[in-house]
Amino acid sequence: MATKGEVESTARRYRGRLVRALERDGLLADPRWRAAFADVPRHEFLPRFFQPATPSAWTATDCTDDDWLAQVYANRVLVTQLDGDPERWTAARERGQVRGVPTSSSSMPAIMAVMLEALDTADGDRVLEIGTGTGYNAALLCHRLGAGQVSTVDIDAGLVAVATERLAAIGYRPTCVATDGAKGYLPNAPYARVVCTCAVSAVPLHWLAQTRPGGVVVTTLNRPLGAGLVRIEVGDGPAGQGRVLADDGRFMPLRAHRRLVDERLVSTLRAAPGPARDTELTAATVASPASPFEFFAGLALPGVVPVSTEDVLLLIHRDGSWARQHSASGRHTVTQGGPRRIWDEVERAYDQWRGLGRPRRCRFGITVAPAGQELWLDRPDGPHRWPVSPIE
Ligand SMILES: C[S@@+](CC[C@H](N)C(=O)[O-])C[C@H]1O[C@@H](n2cnc3c(N)ncnc32)[C@H](O)[C@@H]1O
């Protein structure tokens, strides 16, 4: 077993490697955020976590395992809680594996770096973080701004208690509160910056109301297709306008904004009979974060949920419509059912996207106002606008 000194020195070396990788990828440019990532010990916040064994089963890792530190400092999301149940980690350790849906994690460092840089903070800024989780991101904020400027909230009181202790153990005492972050945290408002490390279906107006005019809100939209990391500049009152960032962020949703897909429905649709026809579009074009079309597909197909299982992409809508796309030996086919032909809609959206010049995510923007929220292409008052609904 490594001594504390050995752990610290290996951790420092791994942190240096992570920081260099983030810089090389163009995700970390501000020297003050660089210093935060280089100094803050992520391993203090991740003494134990889950690792995926299959798409729905998890194994448990802890600080006694050989690869623990290497995993902690890999540029990877590390799941720390399943189904809101703190006992699952022990069960996974005993049984080898458990199934479950992640309900808390330490986000991927790359996406944390993108969001923190997008905040564009200045010394003295007061910041609210929604989604304390492990406390690691709050520690980065404390390093940059001083703990007195940082408030962090999480809906899960158990997580907040543990994160508060771990933050204090490395010398940070920000305001940590167990509350529903959808309402912001009024006692320490107004904030210069609000950052949400879970995803929201629509941007809560409370966040804008609690941010000073000219302040910034950074959050991910919880859209089933295309997600969308947005940076909003706040105007007077609970309103603002901003851009979709070029880099994508996928986060677990705010608990009230979760959308669970029924596994039985997925098995039924995987086997549902019906005529298949050829298509030129593949799963990689329609539903992969790497595809430049994916964001537009999400706008054109509100409420359509993608489920990728092995060799098949399913698109499912709660109105009962579905499409099953399959690729084998270079041939792409699709089968559709229900009241609408979802794949026909995907193909029409793809043609429209090509006609618009194949816009990438950074050509889209967002307007948030009490009267409603919209995503738009190029101009807030232009012809291409899509409503952002609270739950699609
Ligand atoms: C991806 S984790 C946050 C990671 C965290 N920032 C870190 O550095 O470890 C998302 C967190 O959002 C929290 N959450 C979900 N719904 C919430 C809500 N309504 N209000 C506040 N927090 C919420 C979850 O409990 C979870 O801990």
The ligand as a Tripos MOL2 file, in Angstrom:
@<TRIPOS>MOLECULE
LIG
   27    29     1     0     0
SMALL
NO_CHARGES

@<TRIPOS>ATOM
      1 C1        -22.8730   15.7840  -12.4040 C.3       1 LIG1
      2 S1        -23.2560   15.8990  -10.7180 S.3       1 LIG1
      3 C2        -22.3920   17.3450  -10.2200 C.3       1 LIG1
      4 C3        -20.9170   17.2330  -10.1960 C.3       1 LIG1
      5 C4        -20.2500   18.1730   -9.2360 C.3       1 LIG1
      6 N1        -20.2920   19.5580   -9.6810 N.3       1 LIG1
      7 C5        -18.8470   17.7340   -8.9180 C.2       1 LIG1
      8 O1        -17.8940   18.4870   -9.1320 O.co2     1 LIG1
      9 O2        -18.7180   16.6050   -8.4230 O.co2     1 LIG1
     10 C6        -24.9150   16.4940  -10.7470 C.3       1 LIG1
     11 C7        -25.4570   16.7930   -9.3730 C.3       1 LIG1
     12 O3        -26.6680   17.5190   -9.5260 O.3       1 LIG1
     13 C8        -27.4560   17.2370   -8.4110 C.3       1 LIG1
     14 N2        -28.8460   17.6410   -8.6480 N.ar      1 LIG1
     15 C9        -29.8040   16.9940   -9.3620 C.ar      1 LIG1
     16 N3        -30.9580   17.6790   -9.3150 N.ar      1 LIG1
     17 C10       -30.7180   18.8020   -8.5740 C.ar      1 LIG1
     18 C11       -31.5190   19.9010   -8.1580 C.ar      1 LIG1
     19 N4        -32.8080   19.9900   -8.4930 N.pl3     1 LIG1
     20 N5        -30.9300   20.8570   -7.4120 N.ar      1 LIG1
     21 C12       -29.6250   20.7850   -7.0440 C.ar      1 LIG1
     22 N6        -28.8290   19.7460   -7.4020 N.ar      1 LIG1
     23 C13       -29.3620   18.7760   -8.1590 C.ar      1 LIG1
     24 C14       -27.2780   15.7360   -8.2150 C.3       1 LIG1
     25 O4        -27.6320   15.3400   -6.9060 O.3       1 LIG1
     26 C15       -25.7960   15.5700   -8.5570 C.3       1 LIG1
     27 O5        -25.0250   15.5390   -7.3910 O.3       1 LIG1
@<TRIPOS>BOND
     1     1     2 1
     2     2     3 1
     3     2    10 1
     4     3     4 1
     5     4     5 1
     6     5     6 1
     7     5     7 1
     8     7     8 2
     9     7     9 1
    10    10    11 1
    11    11    12 1
    12    11    26 1
    13    12    13 1
    14    13    14 1
    15    13    24 1
    16    14    15 ar
    17    14    23 ar
    18    15    16 ar
    19    16    17 ar
    20    17    18 ar
    21    17    23 ar
    22    18    19 1
    23    18    20 ar
    24    20    21 ar
    25    21    22 ar
    26    22    23 ar
    27    24    25 1
    28    24    26 1
    29    26    27 1
@<TRIPOS>SUBSTRUCTURE
     1 LIG1         1 GROUP 0 **** ****
